[in-house]
């Protein structure tokens, strides 16, 4: 394992945010969902250098290579009504594309690709746990396919961007998304 995603390194960049960092894990999404169900606060992050069985939207398999990609899950607790359960995809996709650069665009619903060559730069998934009258929590899982170490600064930028875009006014997000 590369070591740049060890708990101390991640915590130093993410500050007071609750973090669980692993050298290897079955899936950050599975770990984040289990943590969210037991009360993890919004803003909590699960990151792993290697994932043995990561999954995207609809259970599609992803590949996360140790030291090459960046795979993490972010737990959010937005105040969204149940009918807005798809909103985290829109805001998160836009945030990831913005962080990855001007030559990145969203290919609905779960891929950020280079606008010139359509090579996949990142994939994401969003699991929404609905309550009777609101969203209880959301797990946004992101895989950036090619990232050189150190990856903690990119992790910080992505986590921050997703949170900010999810909090932005809907019209602002939709205008930027279009």
C-alpha positions as CSV (number, residue, x, y, z in Angstrom):
1,X,0.0,0.0,0.0
2,X,1.2,3.5,-0.8
3,X,0.6,5.1,2.7
4,X,-0.5,8.5,1.5
5,X,-4.0,7.8,2.6
6,X,-3.2,6.7,6.2
7,X,-5.5,8.0,8.9
8,X,-3.0,10.6,10.2
9,X,-2.3,12.1,6.7
10,X,-6.1,12.2,5.9
11,X,-7.0,13.7,9.2
12,X,-4.3,16.4,8.9
13,X,-5.9,17.6,5.6
14,X,-9.5,17.1,6.5
15,X,-9.3,18.6,10.0
16,X,-12.0,17.8,12.6
17,X,-14.0,15.8,10.1
18,X,-14.7,12.2,11.2
19,X,-12.5,9.9,9.1
20,X,-12.0,6.2,8.6
21,X,-9.0,5.4,6.4
22,X,-8.0,1.9,5.5
23,X,-5.1,0.4,3.5
24,X,-7.5,-2.1,2.1
25,X,-11.3,-2.5,2.3
26,X,-14.0,-4.5,0.6
27,X,-15.8,-1.2,-0.3
28,X,-15.8,2.3,1.0
29,X,-19.5,2.5,0.1
30,X,-20.4,-0.5,2.2
31,X,-18.4,0.8,5.2
32,X,-19.9,4.3,4.9
33,X,-23.4,3.0,4.7
34,X,-22.9,0.9,7.8
35,X,-21.4,3.8,9.6
36,X,-24.3,6.1,8.5
37,X,-26.9,3.7,9.8
38,X,-25.2,3.8,13.2
39,X,-25.2,7.6,13.4
40,X,-22.1,8.9,11.6
41,X,-22.4,12.7,11.3
42,X,-22.7,14.5,8.0
43,X,-19.3,15.2,6.6
44,X,-17.8,11.8,7.6
45,X,-15.4,10.3,5.1
46,X,-14.4,6.7,4.4
47,X,-11.3,6.3,2.2
48,X,-9.2,3.3,1.2
49,X,-6.0,2.9,-0.7
50,X,-7.4,-0.4,-2.2
51,X,-10.9,-1.7,-2.5
52,X,-11.5,-5.4,-3.3
53,X,-15.1,-5.1,-4.4
54,X,-16.1,-1.5,-5.1
55,X,-19.5,-0.9,-6.8
56,X,-21.1,2.0,-8.6
57,X,-24.6,2.8,-9.6
58,X,-26.8,-0.3,-9.8
59,X,-24.0,-2.5,-8.4
60,X,-21.8,-2.1,-11.5
61,X,-18.2,-3.2,-10.6
62,X,-15.4,-0.6,-10.4
63,X,-11.7,-1.1,-10.2
64,X,-9.6,0.7,-7.6
65,X,-5.8,0.0,-7.8
66,X,-3.7,0.7,-4.8
67,X,-1.7,3.9,-5.2
68,X,-3.3,4.8,-8.5
69,X,-6.8,5.8,-8.0
70,X,-8.7,7.6,-5.3
71,X,-11.8,5.9,-3.9
72,X,-13.8,7.3,-1.1
73,X,-17.3,7.7,0.3
74,X,-18.8,10.8,1.9
75,X,-21.7,10.7,4.3
76,X,-24.1,13.6,4.1
77,X,-27.2,14.5,6.0
78,X,-28.9,17.1,3.7
79,X,-32.4,18.4,4.5
80,X,-34.0,17.1,1.3
81,X,-37.6,15.9,0.9
82,X,-37.9,12.4,-0.4
83,X,-39.0,13.5,-3.9
84,X,-35.5,15.1,-4.3
85,X,-33.6,11.9,-3.8
86,X,-31.8,12.2,-7.2
87,X,-30.5,15.7,-6.4
88,X,-27.2,14.4,-4.7
89,X,-26.2,12.9,-8.1
90,X,-26.6,16.2,-9.9
91,X,-24.7,18.3,-7.3
92,X,-22.0,15.7,-6.7
93,X,-21.4,15.0,-10.5
94,X,-21.0,18.7,-11.1
95,X,-18.7,19.2,-8.1
96,X,-16.4,16.3,-9.2
97,X,-16.3,17.6,-12.8
98,X,-15.4,21.1,-11.5
99,X,-12.6,19.9,-9.3
100,X,-11.1,17.7,-12.1
101,X,-10.9,20.7,-14.5
102,X,-12.1,22.6,-17.4
103,X,-11.8,19.7,-19.7
104,X,-14.1,17.5,-17.7
105,X,-17.8,17.0,-18.2
106,X,-20.6,15.0,-16.8
107,X,-21.9,12.0,-18.7
108,X,-25.2,11.3,-16.9
109,X,-25.7,9.8,-14.5
110,X,-22.5,8.6,-13.0
111,X,-19.4,9.4,-15.1
112,X,-17.1,12.4,-15.3
113,X,-15.2,12.2,-18.6
114,X,-12.7,14.3,-20.5
115,X,-14.7,16.5,-22.9
116,X,-12.3,16.0,-25.8
117,X,-11.6,12.3,-25.6
118,X,-14.5,11.0,-23.4
119,X,-12.0,9.0,-21.3
120,X,-13.4,8.3,-17.9
121,X,-11.9,10.5,-15.3
122,X,-14.2,9.6,-12.4
123,X,-17.3,7.6,-11.5
124,X,-19.7,8.2,-8.7
125,X,-22.6,6.7,-7.0
126,X,-25.1,8.1,-4.5
127,X,-27.2,6.0,-2.1
128,X,-30.0,7.9,-0.5
129,X,-31.6,6.6,2.7
130,X,-35.2,7.9,2.8
131,X,-37.3,8.5,5.9
132,X,-41.0,9.1,6.0
133,X,-40.7,12.9,5.3
134,X,-37.1,13.6,4.5
135,X,-33.7,12.2,3.5
136,X,-32.1,10.6,6.5
137,X,-28.6,10.4,5.0
138,X,-26.7,10.1,1.7
139,X,-23.6,8.2,0.9
140,X,-21.7,9.7,-2.1
141,X,-19.0,7.4,-3.4
142,X,-16.4,8.7,-5.8
143,X,-13.7,6.9,-7.8
144,X,-11.1,9.0,-9.6
145,X,-9.4,6.5,-11.8
146,X,-5.9,7.9,-12.2
147,X,-4.3,10.0,-9.4
148,X,-0.7,10.0,-8.4
149,X,0.2,10.2,-4.7
150,X,-0.1,12.2,-2.7
151,X,-3.9,12.1,-3.0
152,X,-5.0,13.8,0.2
153,X,-5.2,17.3,-1.3
154,X,-7.5,16.0,-4.1
155,X,-9.6,14.2,-1.5
156,X,-10.0,17.4,0.4
157,X,-11.0,19.4,-2.7
158,X,-13.5,16.8,-3.8
159,X,-15.2,16.4,-0.4
160,X,-15.4,20.2,0.1
161,X,-16.7,20.7,-3.5
162,X,-19.5,18.1,-3.1
163,X,-20.6,19.5,0.2
164,X,-20.7,23.1,-1.2
165,X,-22.5,22.2,-4.4
166,X,-25.1,20.2,-2.4
167,X,-25.7,23.3,-0.2
168,X,-25.8,25.7,-3.2
169,X,-29.2,27.1,-4.5
170,X,-30.8,24.7,-7.0
171,X,-30.8,27.3,-9.8
172,X,-27.1,27.9,-9.4
173,X,-26.3,24.2,-9.6
174,X,-28.5,23.6,-12.6
175,X,-27.1,26.6,-14.5
176,X,-23.6,25.4,-13.9
177,X,-24.6,21.8,-14.7
178,X,-26.1,22.8,-18.1
